[in-house]
Amino acid sequence: MALTLNLEKSARTLVLSLEKAGVTKPPALEVGFGLDVSGSFEDEHRAGITDQLLTRLVPWGLAFDPDRKVDVFTFSSGANGVHDVGSVDAGNYDGYVANNIIAKVPGWNGGTDYSHLLERMLKHFGWAGPIEKKAGFFGRLMGQKDEIIPVAKKRSLVIVATDGDNADKERTMRVLRESEQRQDQVYFLFLGISNQGSTFPFLERIGDQFGNTGFKAIRNLRKFVAQSDEELNEQLIDGELVAWLKG
């Protein structure tokens, strides 16, 4: 069921919530969203709850992103499980997950890795080198070659929604450590979603260890997306994010 939401009003409320927290003017940021499409998360996708979550995050794109959009990626296990879905904005958010993601993206119903998504996001926003565009099989037959696409560095906020523990902890730590050493201007905000009492010790660990990585536990996603704008903003905006936004 679609949410009835005044997105522009929600964006204005976000700006007010940031001002209350000490961010007098939201900086210009690219906004990205990474959605876990592993098998254990399928029920939430088909029930439309993750679609509602994405709707609640569209105002973040309106408030921060110069293009007033959120770049959406899906992920599961391995590099081939990461997919650039496109962007969501005030004009196409309704039913976005059902229309573009459910049973449509590579890696659907796979396992859970974080590192390949993080690498792809860092490349997408220009912090980890150029993007490689591979020539297809028939393209190669016609003489096409792989293409290297340079990407300008863009300060970015990336929100990652996941319901499960990952199988690539060491590699994820390495990607985050290298990003921190490069001083990439990207903040990763992980949302650990579980209504079955699951804990996320690894996400808590990286949230504590890296200054550009935050973690929020969401015990009931239905209740989370049903909150008022003010309540939702208060839950997502904390001191570390504020300090990064002001930095």
HELIX and SHEET records of a PDB file:
HELIX    1   1 LEU A    7  ALA A   21  1                                  15    
HELIX    2   2 GLY A   39  PHE A   41  5                                   3    
HELIX    3   3 GLU A   42  ARG A   46  1                                   5    
HELIX    4   4 ILE A   49  PHE A   64  1                                  16    
HELIX    5   5 ALA A   79  GLY A   81  5                                   3    
HELIX    6   6 TYR A   96  ASN A  100  1                                   5    
HELIX    7   7 SER A  115  HIS A  124  1                                  10    
HELIX    8   8 PHE A  137  LEU A  141  1                                   5    
HELIX    9   9 LYS A  169  ARG A  182  1                                  14    
HELIX   10  10 PRO A  201  GLN A  209  1                                   9    
HELIX   11  11 LEU A  221  VAL A  225  1                                   5    
HELIX   12  12 ASP A  229  LEU A  236  1                                   8    
HELIX   13  13 GLY A  239  LYS A  246  1                                   8    
SHEET    1   A 6 HIS A  83  VAL A  88  0                                        
SHEET    2   A 6 VAL A  70  PHE A  75 -1                                        
SHEET    3   A 6 GLU A  30  ASP A  36  1                                        
SHEET    4   A 6 SER A 156  THR A 162  1                                        
SHEET    5   A 6 VAL A 186  ILE A 193  1                                        
SHEET    6   A 6 THR A 213  ILE A 218  1                                        
SHEET    1   B 2 ILE A 131  LYS A 133  0                                        
SHEET    2   B 2 GLU A 147  ILE A 149 -1                                        
END                                                                             
